[in-house]
């Protein structure tokens, strides 16, 4: 949040630093935990998809009968549902005709100058202009949308960007199976790696690839996946450790990994995986939890 920014409050401009700051609690909103939270999250995703596809029908079906739409930059009364039904198709036609489709992703809100019950918003980036579209709910229907200045919030893009998505372009949920006594217990690094292997194996099978086998190194505890795609065989190291962010494999791990791939006459590949735990709002991974997963690009490890 830019505390030096001048904003318009009740017709007068004043520095952000002089305005009351509201703190939000995104950790209390957990998609897939309960029916209402799930349906609200699905509405957020639907509105994002409607903007991405410039399809007003996807958005309009999420709105409450008492819906209001407003903008930080437009004075006057908020637009009601009928007005928004007339406005939105014209807005999307203008964007489509001008070839100025915005990039839309989800942002988590931590602090702002207005009270927000739902601490997630859509971030729209159109050329040099960035806006936030905040929302409120009545039950599971969206009761208001407000286009506003992102500089009056502290926020960051959240897990949905770049993650694995299902056939409806929604974030895909991967659920970890465990025994009931272990449910909710923090996962060890080894357990998290094992879970990653199972998720990647499932994705490969769905894509039509053949799984030749799942192996563990004789000397190290990193799991490996043997995948046949066409005529090529790949020896994947599935890695969820910090150093996997850039696909790095170091020292004796690297030599052993390459040697193991050669034994299988396969290409040595590192597949970095990251998880967002819905049960802890992106915090510590827990057994039996629901996860959203991002797979970074594979890296070929050369001798």
C-alpha positions as CSV (number, residue, x, y, z in Angstrom):
1,X,0.0,0.0,0.0
2,X,1.4,3.4,-1.0
3,X,1.0,5.5,2.1
4,X,2.1,8.7,0.3
5,X,-0.7,8.3,-2.3
6,X,-3.5,10.9,-2.3
7,X,-7.0,9.4,-2.4
8,X,-10.5,10.8,-2.7
9,X,-12.5,10.4,0.6
10,X,-15.9,12.1,0.8
11,X,-14.9,14.5,-1.9
12,X,-11.6,15.5,-0.4
13,X,-8.1,14.3,-1.2
14,X,-5.9,13.1,1.7
15,X,-2.8,10.9,2.1
16,X,-3.4,7.1,2.5
17,X,-1.3,7.3,5.7
18,X,-4.0,9.4,7.4
19,X,-6.9,7.0,6.6
20,X,-7.9,4.2,8.9
21,X,-6.4,0.8,7.8
22,X,-8.5,-2.3,8.0
23,X,-6.8,-5.7,8.4
24,X,-8.4,-8.8,6.8
25,X,-8.2,-12.5,7.7
26,X,-7.7,-14.5,4.6
27,X,-6.5,-17.5,6.7
28,X,-10.1,-17.8,7.9
29,X,-11.5,-18.4,4.4
30,X,-10.6,-21.9,3.2
31,X,-11.9,-23.1,-0.2
32,X,-13.3,-26.6,-0.1
33,X,-13.7,-26.6,3.7
34,X,-17.5,-26.0,3.8
35,X,-20.3,-25.6,1.3
36,X,-20.7,-21.8,1.6
37,X,-17.0,-21.2,1.4
38,X,-16.7,-23.5,-1.6
39,X,-19.6,-21.9,-3.5
40,X,-18.3,-18.4,-2.8
41,X,-14.9,-19.4,-4.1
42,X,-16.6,-20.9,-7.2
43,X,-18.4,-17.6,-7.8
44,X,-15.0,-15.8,-7.6
45,X,-13.6,-18.2,-10.1
46,X,-16.6,-17.9,-12.4
47,X,-16.3,-14.1,-12.4
48,X,-12.6,-14.5,-13.2
49,X,-13.4,-16.9,-16.0
50,X,-16.1,-14.5,-17.3
51,X,-13.6,-11.7,-17.6
52,X,-11.0,-14.0,-19.2
53,X,-13.5,-15.2,-21.8
54,X,-15.3,-11.8,-22.0
55,X,-18.6,-13.7,-21.5
56,X,-21.1,-11.8,-19.4
57,X,-23.4,-14.7,-18.9
58,X,-20.9,-16.5,-16.7
59,X,-20.8,-13.5,-14.4
60,X,-24.4,-12.6,-14.4
61,X,-25.6,-16.0,-13.1
62,X,-23.5,-15.5,-9.9
63,X,-25.2,-12.2,-8.9
64,X,-27.8,-11.6,-6.2
65,X,-31.1,-9.9,-7.1
66,X,-30.1,-6.9,-4.9
67,X,-26.7,-6.7,-6.6
68,X,-24.9,-3.3,-6.9
69,X,-21.9,-2.3,-9.0
70,X,-19.7,0.7,-8.3
71,X,-16.3,2.2,-9.3
72,X,-13.8,4.2,-7.3
73,X,-13.4,6.5,-10.4
74,X,-17.1,7.1,-11.1
75,X,-19.2,9.4,-8.9
76,X,-22.9,8.9,-8.4
77,X,-25.2,6.0,-7.4
78,X,-24.2,2.4,-7.7
79,X,-25.5,0.5,-10.7
80,X,-28.3,-2.1,-9.9
81,X,-28.6,-5.6,-11.4
82,X,-30.6,-4.4,-14.4
83,X,-28.2,-1.7,-15.2
84,X,-25.3,-4.0,-14.9
85,X,-27.0,-6.5,-17.2
86,X,-27.1,-3.8,-19.8
87,X,-23.7,-2.4,-19.1
88,X,-21.5,-5.5,-19.0
89,X,-22.1,-6.9,-22.5
90,X,-21.3,-3.4,-24.0
91,X,-18.2,-3.2,-21.8
92,X,-16.9,-6.6,-23.0
93,X,-17.7,-5.7,-26.7
94,X,-15.6,-2.5,-26.3
95,X,-12.7,-4.5,-24.9
96,X,-13.0,-7.2,-27.6
97,X,-13.2,-4.6,-30.4
98,X,-10.3,-2.6,-29.1
99,X,-8.2,-5.8,-28.7
100,X,-7.4,-4.7,-25.1
101,X,-8.3,-7.8,-23.2
102,X,-7.0,-7.5,-19.6
103,X,-5.0,-10.2,-17.8
104,X,-7.0,-11.4,-14.8
105,X,-5.8,-13.2,-11.8
106,X,-6.8,-13.7,-8.1
107,X,-5.3,-11.6,-5.3
108,X,-5.4,-12.2,-1.6
109,X,-6.1,-9.0,0.4
110,X,-4.3,-8.4,3.7
111,X,-5.0,-4.7,4.5
112,X,-7.0,-1.9,3.0
113,X,-8.8,1.4,3.5
114,X,-12.3,-0.1,3.4
115,X,-13.8,-3.0,5.4
116,X,-13.9,-6.2,3.3
117,X,-15.6,-9.4,4.5
118,X,-14.3,-11.4,1.6
119,X,-10.5,-11.0,1.5
120,X,-10.0,-12.0,-2.1
121,X,-10.3,-9.9,-5.3
122,X,-9.6,-10.0,-9.0
123,X,-6.6,-8.1,-10.3
124,X,-7.1,-6.8,-13.8
125,X,-4.0,-5.6,-15.7
126,X,-4.8,-3.7,-18.9
127,X,-1.7,-2.2,-20.4
128,X,-0.2,0.2,-17.8
129,X,-3.4,0.2,-15.8
130,X,-4.1,-2.1,-12.8
131,X,-7.4,-2.4,-11.0
132,X,-8.8,-4.5,-8.2
133,X,-12.4,-5.9,-8.5
134,X,-13.6,-6.5,-4.9
135,X,-16.8,-8.4,-4.0
136,X,-19.2,-9.0,-1.2
137,X,-21.7,-11.8,-0.8
138,X,-25.3,-12.4,0.3
139,X,-25.2,-16.1,1.1
140,X,-23.5,-17.6,-1.8
141,X,-24.5,-15.0,-4.4
142,X,-22.4,-11.9,-5.1
143,X,-24.2,-8.9,-3.7
144,X,-21.7,-6.2,-5.0
145,X,-18.7,-5.7,-7.2
146,X,-16.5,-2.7,-6.9
147,X,-13.7,-1.6,-9.2
148,X,-11.1,0.1,-7.2
149,X,-7.5,1.4,-7.0
150,X,-5.0,-1.3,-6.0
151,X,-2.8,1.2,-4.2
152,X,-5.2,1.4,-1.3
153,X,-4.7,-2.3,-0.5
154,X,-1.8,-4.5,0.6
155,X,-2.2,-7.6,-1.5
156,X,-0.5,-10.3,-3.6
157,X,-1.4,-12.7,-6.3
158,X,-2.5,-16.1,-4.8
159,X,-2.2,-19.8,-5.7
160,X,-4.7,-20.0,-8.5
161,X,-2.4,-18.3,-11.0
162,X,-0.4,-20.9,-12.9
163,X,-1.7,-23.9,-11.0
164,X,-3.2,-27.1,-12.4
165,X,-6.7,-26.6,-13.6
166,X,-9.6,-28.9,-14.4
167,X,-11.7,-29.1,-17.5
168,X,-13.8,-26.1,-16.4
169,X,-10.6,-24.0,-15.9
170,X,-11.1,-24.1,-12.2
171,X,-8.2,-24.7,-9.8
172,X,-7.9,-28.5,-9.4
173,X,-8.0,-29.9,-5.9
174,X,-5.7,-32.8,-5.0
175,X,-6.7,-34.5,-1.7
176,X,-4.2,-36.3,0.4
177,X,-5.2,-39.8,1.6
178,X,-4.2,-40.9,5.1
179,X,-5.4,-42.9,8.1
180,X,-7.9,-41.1,10.3
181,X,-5.5,-40.8,13.4
182,X,-3.0,-38.9,11.1
183,X,-5.6,-36.4,9.7
184,X,-4.4,-32.8,10.3
185,X,-0.9,-33.8,11.4
186,X,1.9,-31.7,9.7
187,X,3.4,-33.7,6.8
188,X,7.1,-34.6,6.7
189,X,9.1,-33.7,3.7
190,X,9.2,-37.4,2.7
191,X,5.4,-37.6,3.0
192,X,5.0,-34.5,0.9
193,X,7.3,-35.8,-1.8
194,X,5.4,-39.1,-1.9
195,X,2.2,-37.2,-2.3
196,X,3.7,-35.2,-5.1
197,X,4.7,-38.4,-6.9
198,X,1.2,-39.8,-6.7
199,X,-0.3,-36.5,-8.1
200,X,2.2,-36.3,-11.0
201,X,1.6,-40.0,-11.7
202,X,-2.1,-39.4,-11.9
203,X,-1.7,-36.4,-14.2
204,X,0.6,-38.4,-16.6
205,X,-1.9,-41.3,-16.7
206,X,-4.7,-38.9,-17.6
207,X,-2.5,-37.4,-20.4
208,X,-2.1,-40.9,-21.9
209,X,1.5,-41.5,-20.9
210,X,2.6,-44.9,-19.7
211,X,4.0,-45.2,-16.2
212,X,6.9,-47.7,-16.3
213,X,7.4,-47.6,-12.5
214,X,7.9,-45.6,-9.4
215,X,11.4,-46.0,-7.8
216,X,13.4,-44.8,-4.9
217,X,17.1,-44.2,-5.1
218,X,19.3,-46.9,-3.5
219,X,21.3,-44.3,-1.5
220,X,18.9,-41.3,-1.2
221,X,15.3,-40.8,-0.2
222,X,14.1,-38.9,-3.2
223,X,11.4,-40.7,-5.2
224,X,11.6,-41.0,-9.0
225,X,9.0,-41.6,-11.7
226,X,9.7,-43.5,-14.9
227,X,7.4,-42.2,-17.7
228,X,7.1,-43.3,-21.3
229,X,5.9,-40.7,-23.7
230,X,5.8,-42.0,-27.3
231,X,9.2,-43.6,-27.9
232,X,11.0,-41.6,-25.2
233,X,11.6,-42.7,-21.6
234,X,12.0,-40.0,-18.9
235,X,13.4,-40.5,-15.4
236,X,11.7,-37.8,-13.3
237,X,13.0,-36.6,-9.9
238,X,9.9,-35.2,-8.3
239,X,11.2,-32.5,-5.9
240,X,9.3,-30.2,-3.6
241,X,12.3,-28.9,-1.7
242,X,13.3,-25.2,-1.8
243,X,16.2,-25.8,-4.2
244,X,13.8,-27.2,-6.8
245,X,12.6,-23.7,-7.5
246,X,15.2,-23.4,-10.2
247,X,15.5,-27.2,-11.0
248,X,18.9,-27.5,-9.3
249,X,20.3,-30.9,-8.3
250,X,23.7,-30.6,-6.6
251,X,26.7,-32.7,-5.7
252,X,26.4,-36.4,-5.2
253,X,22.6,-36.2,-5.7
254,X,23.2,-35.0,-9.2
255,X,25.7,-37.8,-10.1
256,X,23.6,-40.5,-8.6
257,X,20.5,-39.2,-10.3
258,X,22.1,-39.1,-13.7
259,X,23.5,-42.6,-13.2
260,X,20.1,-44.0,-12.2
261,X,18.6,-42.5,-15.3
262,X,21.2,-44.1,-17.5
263,X,20.5,-47.5,-15.9
264,X,16.9,-47.1,-17.3
265,X,18.1,-45.7,-20.6
266,X,16.1,-42.6,-19.9
267,X,16.4,-38.8,-19.9
268,X,17.1,-37.4,-16.4
269,X,14.5,-34.8,-15.7
270,X,13.8,-32.7,-12.5
271,X,10.1,-31.8,-12.0
272,X,9.8,-29.1,-9.4
273,X,6.4,-29.1,-7.6
274,X,4.9,-26.7,-5.2
275,X,1.7,-27.1,-3.1
276,X,-0.8,-24.6,-1.6
277,X,-2.6,-26.2,1.3
278,X,-6.2,-25.1,1.4
279,X,-6.6,-26.4,5.0
280,X,-4.0,-24.0,6.3
281,X,-4.5,-21.2,3.7
282,X,-1.2,-21.9,2.1
283,X,0.7,-22.5,5.3
284,X,2.1,-25.8,6.6
285,X,1.0,-29.0,4.7
286,X,-1.1,-31.4,6.7
287,X,-2.0,-35.0,6.3
288,X,-5.5,-35.6,4.8
289,X,-5.6,-32.0,3.5
290,X,-6.8,-30.5,0.3
291,X,-4.1,-29.0,-2.0
292,X,-3.7,-26.9,-5.1
293,X,-0.6,-27.8,-7.0
294,X,1.7,-25.9,-9.4
295,X,4.2,-27.8,-11.5
296,X,7.1,-25.8,-12.9
297,X,8.7,-26.6,-16.2
298,X,10.8,-29.8,-16.3
299,X,14.6,-29.4,-16.3
300,X,16.9,-31.8,-18.2
301,X,19.9,-32.7,-16.0
302,X,23.0,-33.3,-18.2
303,X,26.2,-35.1,-17.2
